[in-house]
Amino acid sequence: MTATIPSDPTALPLEQKAALLSGQDFWSTPPVEAAGLPSVVLTDGPHGVRRQVGDLDQIGLIESVPATCFPPAVAVGSSWDPETAERIGAAIGVEARAIGVPVVLGPGVNIKRSPLCGRNFEYYSEDPLLAGVLGAAHVRGQQGAGVGASVKHFAANNQETQRMQVSADVDERTLREIYLPAFERVVTEAQPATVMCAYNKVNGVYASQHHWLLTEVLREEWGFTGAVVSDWGAVDDRVAALEAGLDLQMPGDHGAGNALVVEAVRSGRLDEAVVDRSVRRVAALAGYVGEPTDGFDADAHHALARELATGCAVLLKNDGGALPLAAGQRVAVVGEFARTPRFQGGGSSHVNATRVDDALTALQVTHSVDFAPGFTLDGSGDAAALRDEAVGLARDADVTVVFAGLAEGDESEGFDRTHLDLPVAQVELIRAVAAVSARTVVVLSSGSVVSLEGWHDDVDAVLAGFLLGQGGGSALADLLTGAADPSGRLAETIPLRLADTPSFLDFPGEQGHVRYAEGVMVGYRQFVTVDRPVRYPFGHGLSYTTFTTSDLEVRTVGDDAATVTLTVTNTGARAGRHVVQVYVATTAGPVRRPARELRAFTKVSLAAGESTTVAFELDRRAFAYWDVREHAWVVAPGEHAVQIGRSATDVVDERTIDLTGDVVVRELTLQSSVAEWFEHPVAGPQLLEGFLATMPEGAGEMHAGMLQMIGSMPMRRFAADFGGAIPAEELERLMAAARVAR
Ligand code: BGC
């Protein structure tokens, strides 16, 4: 924050207060001179500033002030590197201040529930820890530069289909374990200036008027102190939204909603204190307003975008050391994306890039390169002729690099994909080239995963670039030539078939509802739990060097927490970066757990032959599940394996620890089952003792078998049958004892 708020804005007339709580136009709040409040501009985000020029009353996706397009979240997710996210956030902050934007709308930390989501390119991962750590780092960077952030879209906004109407029907445990933790981490660790509510409904209630989400969870549990802003046009009932905890409606609606707020206060339906509360929060955003700075160094930021992009691409396959390209090799570059790069996604995040690098030009600096486009981005033209031309070049080359991927028309904000396939012309091109070329490398550009089936086994190497921002073309060339070492790891599983993906049967829903029926088994959590094969697992990624891990030690500390230490060694001949992935696996407790879950990670840089020790602290939350009966995080007593993985399916080492866990003393009722009564830590032993005393000799041995048979019977029924053995007063007494013990 750069300024302080001059006077108490709640003393303003009601009309002005209501007006302050909605945009004066598409991108800014109204200034209130009487309270010394300047207008606050809020604009996209998340991977570059999109400050619209000209008439502010309409959404112009094209016309915006030139800014650096940094690697979008899909790439940053693959970097597994919070420093990358933080540096991007900081650079965006610098540009925003130069452009006169106090609040930039990002980052997006929604979970990639399905690879089909059209907006996956704006999100980090299918894993909430990875998304949360990167999102928090981005906010730290951006706000450290004095520019407010807006973590979005809160919550359960995991598809574009019917995004403004659909109800995401998600059970409590799944919300807590999968869809909320990334937001929770960003809020608790980085206190973003704003949280942007989602368009969709959550369990039937619009996110914009969801009291439990916007107030009970966000503020009362997580301690959020900033302003909740609506996604653009997400407010359905302005008064209900205000009461639920939404502070700022964007954009404005020409005063219609403000009039409703005034009317609601005047008629006594809405407490003015609710308005005042939001007024204070929105007024506080003025603290981010400052004089525009003196521009930014576009060259330096372009260099930064390029440097960071090299850490984001994922080398999926590299048979026979096809990469890096050797000096002096004759290289055929094939594919329109080599000269017309796809480096960002479509929609509100679209940045007017200051410049764009293409891989073709960059590769020509180091190699003698022949180029053929191979296909057109819109599918027009003579596909066979384009392919034949490319095949002709491939035949004479030492290595052919095919730049394949999805065009902007194939995926974007606003709609979801219906399949994972590359365009047929590209698949045919890859196969035809691979059939004649001495070596074939495929470079992919796409906002989310695409299927590798039908061509993967024909090629020698695959480099997944996703969308790398404006420096991506040079970054890809740096990786292909070995000037940089690939260090990205998959932040989302690449499945064999769309039908294998956990949400397949329930995406994008029907008749206004999308049921999150896979529960917590999202992404790799389900693939590893049911042992379903994938093309490449979450966490996978190769490097030009090799790493080993050793000396793993796991110690329990304090209240069900643990420390983890291990040594990482670069065993190869060149410098590189390794991502250490720490998973926790347990079957303890009363709920089905994913076979393993990512609980910590770090990315280390090591010179050839160098070793380092890395240490992690796993807090009790790393071992906990969300208990829907207790409405709380619970650690199950018992064994928990701490595993080091190269990916979610490749565990290289593990240690098992025994945790004391939480003794959950549940309330007992007559509807509780017999098993729950007998297993109850307080009532159980007393009940058993009293029960056995009335039974014939030897009944004790029968206990286990009997319990299995009648365990699920409600106590009410059991007591009726064995009325004499368990008197009603005794049950009352035990229920009271159980209550007291809670
Ligand atoms: C998007 C937001 C974006 C806003 C403003 C909405 O359509 O969902 O992510 O920040 O527009 O452009």
Boltz pocket constraint, residues with backbone or C-beta under 6 A from the ligand:
constraints:
  - pocket:
      binder: B
      contacts: [[A, 44], [A, 45], [A, 105], [A, 152], [A, 231], [A, 232], [A, 348]]
      max_distance: 6.0
